[in-house]
């Protein structure tokens, strides 16, 4: 089982030193990935836990690409309807190029009405807009000369496409995973609730002539209880999950580093 964690690019801990130190510690602990989240316009009445302070996820991963050497760098998840397709593809390719191919691209359709309103983006079109960005991403990484809006252009740099993990639950997320992605990244879901959607995912993939996508789950592991955490990891592994992302909240850099150490202990 691969193990990673969310590096808090939000709130008071979203500082240069904390983000860098936690990512470097995670790499030194041989964890598999550090991941960041995505919000751009938190309303004042919904800012508990972050105070509305969020660093841009792609800029943060660019910073971490320079601060680390081996650990994978992920978004969990990048909200695609918030972003124009071609500049997003350029961002993704640039991080993948400069990191030496270490990007894990988790994507989502978004949910917060206030953010869509602030951005002037139609929330009801978020599924369609997500698919449009995914389509262009896949085309850009598949061929050097791409056509968009009736214009042919060179897409360079063109490193290996990063694995794409589709966030969300329900039929649309599973269908989108098979059509565009390499893996499914649901929110918190109990191990015994995975059987039905994973069976559906396998059937959709088989019908499309594809291998079954990987499944990555984000959750708050009970790091204060090693036996309980070990048992929970074993349950997810038995259910077919390939990676867990610890998303527990920390209130200080010391707590973050203790969390990294606890995750390292669970690897052995």
N, C-alpha and C positions, 0 to 999 in steps of 0.2 A: 504494500500500500504506500503510495506517495503521500507525503505530508507537506503542507505549506501553510502560510498564514497571511492574513490581511495586514499590511502595513498601513497605519492610520494616517491617510492623507487628508484627514479632516480634524477639526477641533484644535485644542491647544497643543496637542502632540505633533501636529503637522508642521514641523520645523526642519530646517536643513540638517541639524545634527541628529535629531531623533530618527528621522526617516533613514538617513544614511547608516547610522550605527545599528539600527535594528536589521536592516537588509544585510549588512556585512556580517553581523552575528548569525543571521539565518544561513548565510552561505558557509560560514565557518563551522556551523553545526550540521552541515550536509543536508539541510532541508531541501525540498525539491523546488519550491517557488515562493516568491513574495508577490502579493496581489494588491491592487488598489481599486477603490470604488469611484463612482461618478455621480456628482450632482453639480449643477451650475447656478441654480437660482432658488435657494431655500427661503421660503417666506418666514417672516419673524415669528409667527405663531407655531412654527414646526421646526424650530432650530435646537431642540433639546439634544444634548450630546455632542453637537458640533458648533453651536453658536453661529451657524451659517457659514463657517470657514471651511472651504474645500479647495485643495490644490487640484489643478487640472490633471487628470489621470495620465494622459499621454506625455505631458511635460514632466511629470513626476517619474515616469518610467524611463524617460530619456536621461534624467539625472541619475537614476539608479543603475542604468546601463553603464555609466562611466564609473560608478562607485564600486561595482562588483565585476566578477570575471566569469562565474560559472552558473550561478543560480538562475532559474527561469523567472521571467517577469510577466505578470498577468494582470488583465483587467477583469474585474468581477463586480459589475459588468460595465462595458462602454455602451452608453445609450445612443444608438445609431440615428434615430430620428432627429436628434438635436444637432446633427452635423451634416454638412454638405459632403456628397459622396467622394468626389475626386480629391479634395484636400485631406479627407480622412484616409483615403488609400495611400496618399503620399506620406502622411504621418506614420502610418503602420509600416510601410516599407522602410522608412528612414530608421525607425527604432529597431526593426528586424535587422537591417544592415549594420547599424552601429553597435548593436549588442552581440553580434556574431550569431544571430539566429536563435535568440533566447526568448522570443516573445510568445506568450499564450494569449490569444485574443478572445476573451469572453465578451459576448455582446448581448444587449437586451433591447426591448422595445420601449421601456420606460412606463411610468405609471402616474407620476405626480402631476395633477392638473395645473398647479401653480407654475411649475417649470415650463410646461408647454405654453401656457399663456404668456409668461415673461419672454419666451423665445419667439412668440408669434408663429408657433408651429401647431398645425391642426392635430390634436390628440387622436381623433377618430381615424386618421390616416397613418398612425404610427406603424402598424404592421406592414402596410404597403411601402412606406418610406424605408423601413428596416430592410425589406427584401431588395429594394432598389440599390441600397448601399452594398449589401452583400453580393449582389449580382456583379456590380462594378469591381468590387474587391477581387472576386474570383477571376474575372476577366483580366484585370491588370496583372495579377500574378501568373496567369496562364500564358500570356503572350506579350511581347515587347511593344508591338504596335497595336494600340487600342483605339476603338472608335466610340465616342460619346457625344451626344447632341449633334450628330452629323459631322463631327470633326475627328480626324485621325491624329494621333499623337504618340510620341514615344514615352513609355512608362519606364523610367530609370531613376534610381537603381531598382533592380528587380531581383531581390534575394528570394530564397525559398519561401513560399507562403507560410506564415505561421499557422499553427493549428487554430481552428475557430471553434469555440464552444458557445452553443446557443443557450442563453439563459431563459428561465421561465417554466411554467407548467402548462399542462393542457395539450390538446391535440395540435394546435398551431405550432407550439414550441417543438414538439416531436417531429412534425412534418418539416419544419424549417431546418431542424438539425440534419435530417437525411438529405434535404435538397441542397443545403449550402455549407454544412459544417462537418466537423470531425468528432464532435462530442456534445453531450447534453450537460448543462450546468443548472440543475434546479436549485431553488432556494432550499431552506431547511426542510428536509423530508425524512421521516423515520425509515429505518432499514426495511421494516416489514411492509411499508407502503410503496416500495420500489418495484415489487414484482410485476404488477399490472402494467405500469408505464414502460418498464424495460422490455416486457414481452411485446408490447405494441411497437416500441422502437425497433426491436429486432425484426418484426414482421415487415414494417415499412422499409427497412434497409434491404431485406431479402427481396422484396418486390421491386426495389429500385436497382437490384444487382450490386449492392454495396455490402461491405462488411459492417457489422454492428458498431455504431459509434461508441466511443468511450463515455463513461459517466463520471463526472466530478461533482462532489457535493460540498457546499459551504455550510458550516455549522459552528457553534461554540462548543468545543470539546470540554469536558469537565477536567481541566488540567490539574485541579487541586486534589483529584482522586485518581491516582495512576491506574489502579485496578479497574475502576469503572470506565476510564478512558480507553484502556486496552481492550476491554470487552466490547465497547461500542465500535471501536475500529474493526475488530474481528467481525462484528455483525455486518458492517458495511462492506467489508471485503467479501464475505460470504454471499452478499446480495449482488455482487458484480461491480461494485464501485472501484475505480482505479486510483482515485486521488481524493483526499479530503483537504479543505481549506479552513483553517481555524479562524473564526471571525469574532472571537470574544473581545470585549472592550477592555482597555487598559487605561489606567489613570496617571501613569508616570512612565518615564523611560525605563526605570528599574523594573517595573512590572512587565513591560514589553520584553525586556531581556530575560526575565525569569520565565516568561511564556515560551520564548525560543528554547531555553534550556529544557523546559518540561516536554516540549515537542521532540527535542533531540532524544530524550530519555525513552520516549515511546517508540522510537525507531529500533531499539535494541531489546 
